[in-house]
């Protein structure tokens, strides 16, 4: 396994832009990767949920990974790639492919979806994957998609495995398990916020950073938010957090990433707002509302607060 990594900061899970003919717009993807890194992102994530990875074929997934790897090689930035499967053998094969790209520093892997293996089965699954993966694993805890809840004790057990570097925490809320997990983390195990609207309170509780789709739209401000909490500048962090939570709510008003793609297209940053079925393009009203929130938030006095 490659060297350990730091997960601190804001990592942007890149969308997959499509050209008018339906193919991947590789140039636009490369430009987006550079843009978010220019704005201070700590790293990028390829082939996450936001990338519509489930709709890409193997050659397309390889193309996305290659483009992102090239950017990270040029920029010296860490690349995380979504991998895994509901079956452990298939997940092993998915992870093994990542050895082709030395720029890949971690794999983002969900708990097995649909099978509901239970906490013990999930632990055994990740223990096996950690043994064979060429890179450290980030557990993607998103029970409202996988159907597999995991409490703080289960997540700590996963975090104690050699080869598991952290968790993208997208539990859909903040509850006692959240507080318990962040109050007692295994050594070398970081929590990254995964619910965009909740990144500020999770950072306040001790999260190391976030993997945030909304950071496409305001990368520098999300980076500033993480830095403010890290520096103990609570007043500035709270103000930024509230403004960014409103932006995130607008960006997620329809299934991710349709609104984000609509905004990026309106900004001229990607050639089309297209998504692939079963997703449908964002409604004009949702895109307009997100653009309005983006504009209004930048006018807000909260945006101007500095420590």
N, C-alpha and C positions, 0 to 999 in steps of 0.2 A: 504494500500500500504506500502511496505517496505521502509526503510530509504532512504533518498536522497543519491546520489553518485557523486563522482568526475569522470569526463570523461577524465581527462588530461592524456597525454601519448599515446603510441602506443599500439593498440589492434590488435591482429592477428586473422583474420577470418579463422579458420582452414579448410583445405581440409578434405574430407572424404576418407581415404585410403581404397582400396579394396584388398582383398586377391585374389589368382589366381582363386579360384572358384566363385568369384563375391560377396562374403559376405563382410561385413565391417571388416576391419582389426583393431579390437578394441585395441590391444596392440600397434600397430603403431600409432594410434590416440593418445593414452595416452602418448606415448613417445614424440610425436611432441608437445603436450601441455606442457609437462615438459621442453622441449628444449627451446621453445620460452620464457617461464617464466624465465628459468635460464639465458637467454640472456638479460633480462631486460624489457620484455613486461609488460605493465601495467595491461593487462588482455587479455582474449581470447574471441572469438566470435564463437559460434556453430550455425550451420544451416543457414549460410548466403548463398549468391549466390555462393561463392567459395566452399562451402560444397556440391554443387549439391543437395541442399535440395529438389528441385522439383522432383528429381528422387528417393527419399527415401520413403519407406512406413512408416506408423505410428510407427511400432515396431522399425524400423531402426532409425527413428528420436529420439525415446525415448532412444535407446542405445547410440547414439551420445551424447545426453544431459546428460545421466547418467555418461558416461566416463568423460566428461568435468567437470561435477559437482563434481565428486570425486577428480579430480586433483585440482580444485579450492578450495575445502574444505581442502585438505591437505596443499595447499600452501597459503591459505588466500588471494586468488586473486579473483577479480570480474569476473563473467561470464555474458556475454550477449548472448541471444539466439534469432535467427531469428524467427519471428512469424507473424501472420496476414493473411489476405486474401483480395480478391477484394470486397467481400461482408462484411458489417459491422457485421452481426450476426455470420458469419463464423470466422471472425477475433476475435470476443469476445471469441468464443469457443477455438480458438487456444491459446489465451493469458491465459485463465483460466487454461489450462493444466500446465502452468509454475509454478503454486503454489505448485506442487509436489516436486519441488527442491528448498530448501531454499537458495542454493548457487547462484541461478539466481538473478542478481542484476538489469538487464534491459532487455527490449525486443526491438529488431531492427525490425521496421515495415515500409514497403514501403507505399507510397500513393497507393490507389486502382488502380490496373493495368487495362488497356484496356477500362474501363468504362468511363474514362475522365469526372469525376464528376464535374470538375471546382474547383476553389479555395474555394468557399463557401462549396461545398459538401465535399471536403477533410477536411476542418476545422471541420465540423459537425461530420465526421467520426472519427477523432482523439479525438474530445471532448468526444464522447461516449466511445471510447476505454480507454481514460485516466480515466474515471469515474470507470470503472470496472476492469482494469488491476491490477494484484497483484504486479506489479513492474513498475518503471518508464519506459517511452517510449523514444526510440531514433527514430526520424523520418528518414527514409532512402529516401533521395531526389535523385532520379536517373531517370530523365525524359526521357532519351534515352532508358530506358527499360519499364517504366510505361506508357509512352505517356501522362503524366500529368505534364506540366511545372508549376512551382511555383516561383513567383518573391519574392523579399526581403520582401515586406510587408506581403505576405501570409506566408512566413516562420517565420517572427516575430510574426504573430498572432498565429501560431502553438506553437511557443516557449513561448508564454505568458500563455498557458494552464497549470493549475496545473497538475502535473503528466507527463509532457513532459520535459525531461532533456536535450535533445540536438538533433542535426541533423548530420547524416552522409551525407556530402555534396559531391555529385558526379554528378555535373551538366555538366561535359564534357568539362569545360573550366572555365576561370576566366573573368568575365565581370563586368559591372557596378552594377548589382544586387549582385554579390559576394562582391564587395567592400562596397556597401551600407549595406548589412546584417552584415558583420563583423565590420562595423563602428558603429553599434547601435544594440547591442544584448539585449534581455530581461534579467533581472536578473535570474541567475540560469540556463541559457540556453547556452550550449557549442556547438561549431562547430567542428566536426571531419572531416578531409579530407578523401574523399572516392575515389578520382582518384589518383592512386599511383604516377604517374609522376608529379602531381601538388602539392604534399604535402609540398614541401619546400616553394613555394610562399604563400600557404595558411597559413602555420605557421608564415611566415613573416607578414602577414596581421592580425594575431591574433587568428588563429585556436588553439584549446586546444590540439590537437593531431591528430591521424588518425586511421582509421580501414583499414589496408593495406594488401592485399594478398601477395604482393612482400616481405613483412617483414618475410615470411617463410624463405627466402633465405639469408637475412642479418639483422636479428632482431636487433642485437646490434648496427649496423650502423644507422638504422632508429631511434632507441632510442637516439643515440648520436646526430642525426640531430635535434630532437625535443628539447633535452636539450640545444643544442647550440643556437637555436633561443630563447628559454626561458631565457638564460643567456645573451642575447644580443651580442653573439659572431658571428657577421654577416659574417666575412670572412670565418671562418671555416664552418658555416652553408651553405653558398653559394656553397663552394667547395663540401661538402658532398651531397648537394641537387642535383647538376648537375650530379655527379657520380651515385647517386641512381635513378635519372630520366632515365638515359640511361639503367640501369639494369631493371627498371620497364617497359620501352618500349619493351625490349627483352622478358620479362616475359609475356607481353600482346600482343605479335605479332600474336597469335592465340587465339581463344576464351578461356577465363578464366574458369577453372584453368588448362587447359591441359598442358601448357608449365611448369607451376610450378610443377605439378605432375611428368612430365618427368624429371625435374631437381632433384627433391627429390628422385626419383627412382634411377637415375644415381649416386646420392650421397649415396645410400644404406639406406636411411631413411624411405622408405616405400616399401612394398613387390612387388608392381606392379605399373606401370604408368597408370593403367586402369581408364577410365571414363565410364559413362553410356550414352547410346543414349538418346537424339539426339546429344550429343557431340561425337566427334571422337578423338582418341589419337593424341597427338602432332606429327608433322612431325619430323623426325630425325634432319633435318636442323635447325628447330626452337629451339630444345633442345640444339643442339651443339652451336648455336649462343648465347643462354642464358648462358650456361656454360662458354663460352669464355668471355662474358661480365663480368661475375662474377669474373673470374680469372684476367682479365685485369684491372678491377676496383680496385682490391686489390693491384695491383702493382703500381697504379697511385700515383703520389705525392699528389694528392688531399686527398687520404686516410690517409696520414701521418700528415696532418695539425692538429695542436692542439692549443687550445687557451692558 
